Amino acid sequence: MNFLPLGEVRRLINGTNGRFFSAIVQKQNGSLRTFNARLGVSAHVLGTGRGDTAEVDEATDNCTVWDNIANNYRRIKLTNVVRFQCGDVVVEADNKVEV
């Protein structure tokens, strides 16, 4: 399975400006997971843990997002993104399409 380039995924996610986006990511076991998520969420933080706010971690290949389907924070491995959509912008690993 092909994945989107890391730099492109970071650019796309950082360009959402707090809007919801959809991402399909391949999990470690090979199954696909769909996120309906957004960055910039700091609500629902219960403690002082690792400071879960929805943001891209530039030092690693991970991104913490607020997953609207799971109603919780999730981490996306940016190197495993197969498809990304935000508004009219749709980018797939096999055939890149921007509408």
SULBEL-V533806 format. One record per pair of residues at least 6 apart in sequence whose C-alpha atoms are under 7 Angstrom apart, sorted by the first residue. I is the first residue (numbers start at 1). J is the second residue. D is the distance in Angstrom with one decimal. If there is no record, write none. Layout:
BEGIN
{{I | J | D} {I | J | D}}
END
This chain:
BEGIN
{{2 | 82 | 6.8} {2 | 93 | 5.6} {2 | 94 | 6.4} {3 | 79 | 6.9} {3 | 80 | 5.8} {3 | 81 | 5.6} {3 | 82 | 4.8} {3 | 93 | 5.1} {4 | 81 | 5.8} {4 | 82 | 5.9} {4 | 93 | 4.8} {5 | 79 | 7.0} {6 | 78 | 6.1} {6 | 79 | 5.5} {9 | 78 | 6.5} {16 | 86 | 7.0} {18 | 38 | 5.9} {18 | 39 | 5.3} {18 | 40 | 5.7} {19 | 38 | 6.0} {20 | 36 | 6.7} {20 | 37 | 5.4} {20 | 38 | 4.6} {20 | 86 | 6.7} {21 | 36 | 5.8} {21 | 37 | 5.5} {21 | 38 | 6.1} {21 | 85 | 5.7} {21 | 86 | 4.5} {22 | 34 | 6.9} {22 | 35 | 5.5} {22 | 36 | 4.6} {22 | 37 | 6.3} {22 | 84 | 5.8} {22 | 85 | 5.1} {22 | 86 | 6.4} {23 | 34 | 5.7} {23 | 35 | 5.2} {23 | 36 | 6.8} {23 | 81 | 6.8} {23 | 83 | 5.6} {23 | 84 | 4.5} {23 | 85 | 6.4} {24 | 32 | 6.5} {24 | 33 | 5.6} {24 | 34 | 4.4} {24 | 35 | 6.3} {24 | 81 | 5.9} {24 | 82 | 5.5} {24 | 83 | 5.1} {24 | 84 | 6.6} {25 | 32 | 5.6} {25 | 33 | 5.3} {25 | 34 | 6.5} {25 | 80 | 5.5} {25 | 81 | 4.4} {25 | 82 | 5.6} {26 | 32 | 4.5} {26 | 33 | 6.3} {26 | 80 | 5.5} {26 | 81 | 6.6} {27 | 33 | 6.8} {35 | 67 | 6.1} {36 | 67 | 5.7} {36 | 68 | 5.6} {36 | 69 | 6.2} {37 | 65 | 6.0} {37 | 66 | 5.3} {37 | 67 | 4.4} {37 | 68 | 5.6} {38 | 65 | 5.7} {38 | 66 | 5.5} {38 | 67 | 7.0} {39 | 54 | 4.6} {39 | 55 | 5.5} {39 | 65 | 5.4} {39 | 66 | 6.5} {40 | 53 | 6.7} {40 | 54 | 5.0} {40 | 55 | 6.3} {41 | 53 | 5.8} {41 | 54 | 5.2} {41 | 66 | 6.4} {42 | 53 | 4.8} {42 | 54 | 6.7} {45 | 52 | 6.6} {53 | 64 | 7.0} {54 | 64 | 4.9} {54 | 65 | 4.4} {54 | 66 | 5.8} {55 | 63 | 6.0} {55 | 64 | 5.3} {55 | 65 | 6.3} {56 | 62 | 6.9} {56 | 63 | 4.4} {56 | 64 | 6.3} {57 | 63 | 5.6} {61 | 77 | 5.8} {61 | 78 | 5.4} {61 | 79 | 6.4} {62 | 75 | 6.3} {62 | 76 | 5.5} {62 | 77 | 4.5} {62 | 78 | 5.5} {63 | 75 | 5.4} {63 | 76 | 5.1} {63 | 77 | 6.5} {63 | 78 | 6.8} {64 | 73 | 6.7} {64 | 74 | 5.7} {64 | 75 | 4.4} {64 | 76 | 6.4} {65 | 73 | 5.6} {65 | 74 | 5.5} {65 | 75 | 6.2} {66 | 72 | 5.9} {66 | 73 | 4.5} {66 | 74 | 6.3} {67 | 73 | 5.8} {67 | 74 | 6.2} {82 | 92 | 6.1} {82 | 93 | 5.3} {83 | 91 | 5.8} {83 | 92 | 4.4} {83 | 93 | 6.2} {84 | 90 | 5.8} {84 | 91 | 5.2} {84 | 92 | 6.4} {85 | 91 | 6.4} {88 | 99 | 5.5} {89 | 98 | 5.1} {89 | 99 | 5.6} {90 | 97 | 5.8} {90 | 98 | 5.4} {90 | 99 | 6.8} {91 | 97 | 5.3} {91 | 98 | 6.4}}
END
